[in-house]
Every structure is written in C-alpha cells, then in structure tokens.
Amino acid sequence: MNHRGVEFTVAKTASPGIWQWQFQIGDQTKTGKTETKIDLLAIRRVQLRIDRELRAIGRKTA
C-alpha cells in the first residue's frame, strides 16, 4: 500500500486481533504491531504513524 509516497505493509499475525506493520522512509525502516479486530483501523493507524514521521522529518529540516 502507499500513503503520501511511502510504501507500507500491514499483515495479520498468528494472534487474533494483532496486526504487524512496516514502512520505510529514506534509509530508516519502522516496524511495529497494533491491536484491533478491524483491518481498516490497523491500516489507518499506520497511515497516522507515517504522517507523524513525515512531520518530524519536516521539522528537522526546517
């Protein structure tokens, strides 16, 4: 999937309601897990995390 030019993945784990995510900005790879029963909510949470990371990068360069 793609959000604001950043490719990311969200995948179910063996544990019910746990989703594993990963994205890369530049040379940094971010990974993590989120807990929700709804797949679209897991995707939205990753998109929000990408937004936070992009804002942080923008503040560093400003």
MDAnalysis code that builds the backbone (N, CA, C; Angstrom):
import MDAnalysis as mda
import numpy as np

u = mda.Universe.empty(186, n_residues=62, atom_resindex=np.repeat(np.arange(62), 3), trajectory=True)
u.add_TopologyAttr("name", ["N", "CA", "C"] * 62)
u.add_TopologyAttr("resid", np.arange(1, 63))
u.add_TopologyAttr("resname", ["MET", "ASN", "HIS", "ARG", "GLY", "VAL", "GLU", "PHE", "THR", "VAL", "ALA", "LYS", "THR", "ALA", "SER", "PRO", "GLY", "ILE", "TRP", "GLN", "TRP", "GLN", "PHE", "GLN", "ILE", "GLY", "ASP", "GLN", "THR", "LYS", "THR", "GLY", "LYS", "THR", "GLU", "THR", "LYS", "ILE", "ASP", "LEU", "LEU", "ALA", "ILE", "ARG", "ARG", "VAL", "GLN", "LEU", "ARG", "ILE", "ASP", "ARG", "GLU", "LEU", "ARG", "ALA", "ILE", "GLY", "ARG", "LYS", "THR", "ALA"])
u.atoms.positions = np.array([
    [0.836, -1.169, 0.000],
    [0.000, 0.000, 0.000],
    [0.886, 1.239, 0.000],
    [0.289, 2.361, -0.311],
    [1.053, 3.592, -0.408],
    [0.277, 4.709, 0.288],
    [0.982, 5.495, 1.101],
    [0.391, 6.660, 1.765],
    [1.394, 7.794, 1.694],
    [1.020, 8.868, 1.017],
    [1.872, 10.051, 0.853],
    [3.249, 9.698, 0.278],
    [3.267, 8.746, -0.637],
    [4.504, 8.357, -1.285],
    [5.345, 7.364, -0.506],
    [4.826, 6.876, 0.605],
    [5.553, 5.915, 1.442],
    [4.867, 4.557, 1.318],
    [5.633, 3.564, 0.873],
    [5.112, 2.197, 0.786],
    [5.061, 1.595, 2.183],
    [3.953, 0.906, 2.500],
    [3.838, 0.240, 3.789],
    [3.075, -1.061, 3.655],
    [3.284, -1.935, 4.630],
    [2.575, -3.208, 4.666],
    [1.913, -3.375, 6.021],
    [0.763, -4.035, 6.012],
    [0.045, -4.395, 7.229],
    [-0.370, -5.846, 7.056],
    [-0.038, -6.691, 8.024],
    [-0.341, -8.120, 7.909],
    [-0.838, -8.661, 9.236],
    [-1.764, -9.610, 9.155],
    [-2.250, -10.294, 10.352],
    [-1.140, -11.153, 10.929],
    [-1.142, -11.297, 12.240],
    [-0.215, -12.220, 12.886],
    [-0.997, -13.465, 13.297],
    [-0.300, -14.414, 13.903],
    [-0.963, -15.640, 14.350],
    [-1.927, -15.349, 15.500],
    [-1.664, -14.300, 16.255],
    [-2.545, -13.913, 17.362],
    [-3.746, -13.148, 16.809],
    [-4.953, -13.514, 17.218],
    [-6.126, -12.808, 16.711],
    [-6.145, -11.349, 17.174],
    [-6.465, -10.443, 16.258],
    [-6.571, -9.035, 16.594],
    [-5.251, -8.293, 16.643],
    [-4.153, -8.936, 16.280],
    [-2.842, -8.288, 16.271],
    [-2.371, -8.164, 14.820],
    [-1.968, -6.958, 14.446],
    [-1.506, -6.672, 13.097],
    [-0.073, -6.180, 13.158],
    [0.756, -6.656, 12.250],
    [2.142, -6.224, 12.169],
    [2.273, -5.294, 10.969],
    [2.998, -4.190, 11.157],
    [3.149, -3.214, 10.082],
    [4.613, -2.863, 9.884],
    [4.886, -2.303, 8.695],
    [6.251, -1.909, 8.351],
    [6.200, -0.852, 7.260],
    [7.072, 0.155, 7.385],
    [7.249, 1.126, 6.319],
    [8.669, 1.655, 6.360],
    [9.081, 2.265, 5.253],
    [10.440, 2.786, 5.142],
    [10.394, 4.203, 4.600],
    [11.092, 5.107, 5.311],
    [11.252, 6.487, 4.860],
    [12.753, 6.725, 4.775],
    [13.225, 6.982, 3.572],
    [14.667, 7.127, 3.376],
    [15.358, 5.809, 3.665],
    [16.359, 5.850, 4.535],
    [17.063, 4.612, 4.892],
    [16.583, 4.040, 6.219],
    [15.579, 4.662, 6.835],
    [15.041, 4.170, 8.105],
    [13.812, 3.307, 7.872],
    [13.823, 2.112, 8.458],
    [12.677, 1.213, 8.406],
    [12.016, 1.194, 9.772],
    [10.725, 1.421, 9.789],
    [9.951, 1.401, 11.032],
    [9.048, 0.169, 11.000],
    [9.003, -0.543, 12.112],
    [8.133, -1.715, 12.226],
    [7.417, -1.653, 13.560],
    [6.312, -2.355, 13.638],
    [5.578, -2.394, 14.893],
    [4.349, -3.270, 14.786],
    [3.581, -3.264, 15.862],
    [2.339, -4.036, 15.918],
    [1.239, -3.138, 16.459],
    [0.029, -3.411, 16.053],
    [-1.130, -2.712, 16.579],
    [-2.215, -3.729, 16.868],
    [-3.049, -3.421, 17.833],
    [-4.097, -4.355, 18.234],
    [-5.457, -3.792, 17.869],
    [-6.160, -4.492, 16.994],
    [-7.516, -4.146, 16.603],
    [-8.116, -5.322, 15.844],
    [-9.406, -5.449, 15.891],
    [-10.075, -6.523, 15.155],
    [-10.411, -6.101, 13.724],
    [-10.323, -4.803, 13.449],
    [-10.743, -4.263, 12.158],
    [-9.520, -3.942, 11.304],
    [-9.441, -4.545, 10.126],
    [-8.272, -4.349, 9.270],
    [-8.115, -2.902, 8.810],
    [-9.211, -2.227, 8.506],
    [-9.115, -0.841, 8.057],
    [-8.598, 0.083, 9.161],
    [-8.904, -0.228, 10.405],
    [-8.386, 0.566, 11.518],
    [-6.880, 0.361, 11.665],
    [-6.409, -0.849, 11.462],
    [-4.972, -1.114, 11.513],
    [-4.258, -0.322, 10.425],
    [-4.830, -0.283, 9.233],
    [-4.243, 0.474, 8.129],
    [-4.226, 1.962, 8.465],
    [-5.317, 2.473, 9.006],
    [-5.395, 3.895, 9.359],
    [-4.348, 4.265, 10.409],
    [-4.135, 3.389, 11.371],
    [-3.133, 3.660, 12.402],
    [-1.731, 3.758, 11.815],
    [-1.440, 2.932, 10.835],
    [-0.129, 3.003, 10.178],
    [-0.023, 4.303, 9.383],
    [-1.086, 4.694, 8.718],
    [-1.071, 5.946, 7.976],
    [-0.819, 7.132, 8.907],
    [-1.433, 7.122, 10.077],
    [-1.206, 8.195, 11.051],
    [0.238, 8.190, 11.535],
    [0.807, 7.016, 11.713],
    [2.210, 6.913, 12.136],
    [3.140, 7.467, 11.053],
    [2.829, 7.175, 9.799],
    [3.611, 7.719, 8.687],
    [3.521, 9.244, 8.698],
    [2.326, 9.786, 8.896],
    [2.152, 11.239, 8.958],
    [3.010, 11.848, 10.063],
    [3.032, 11.216, 11.242],
    [3.852, 11.717, 12.354],
    [5.325, 11.727, 11.991],
    [5.795, 10.651, 11.372],
    [7.205, 10.564, 10.987],
    [7.558, 11.619, 9.946],
    [6.684, 11.838, 8.966],
    [6.945, 12.843, 7.939],
    [6.965, 14.248, 8.540],
    [6.066, 14.530, 9.484],
    [6.069, 15.833, 10.162],
    [7.360, 16.033, 10.943],
    [7.820, 14.988, 11.616],
    [9.066, 15.078, 12.395],
    [10.249, 15.364, 11.479],
    [10.290, 14.723, 10.335],
    [11.358, 14.959, 9.362],
    [11.281, 16.403, 8.854],
    [10.075, 16.882, 8.613],
    [9.887, 18.255, 8.145],
    [10.370, 19.266, 9.165],
    [10.153, 18.998, 10.445],
    [10.615, 19.906, 11.498],
    [12.128, 19.916, 11.594],
    [12.758, 18.767, 11.381],
    [14.219, 18.686, 11.457],
    [14.883, 19.472, 10.340],
    [14.279, 19.459, 9.158],
    [14.883, 20.127, 8.016],
    [14.562, 21.623, 7.990],
    [13.548, 22.057, 8.724],
    [13.148, 23.480, 8.720],
    [14.044, 24.334, 9.571],
])
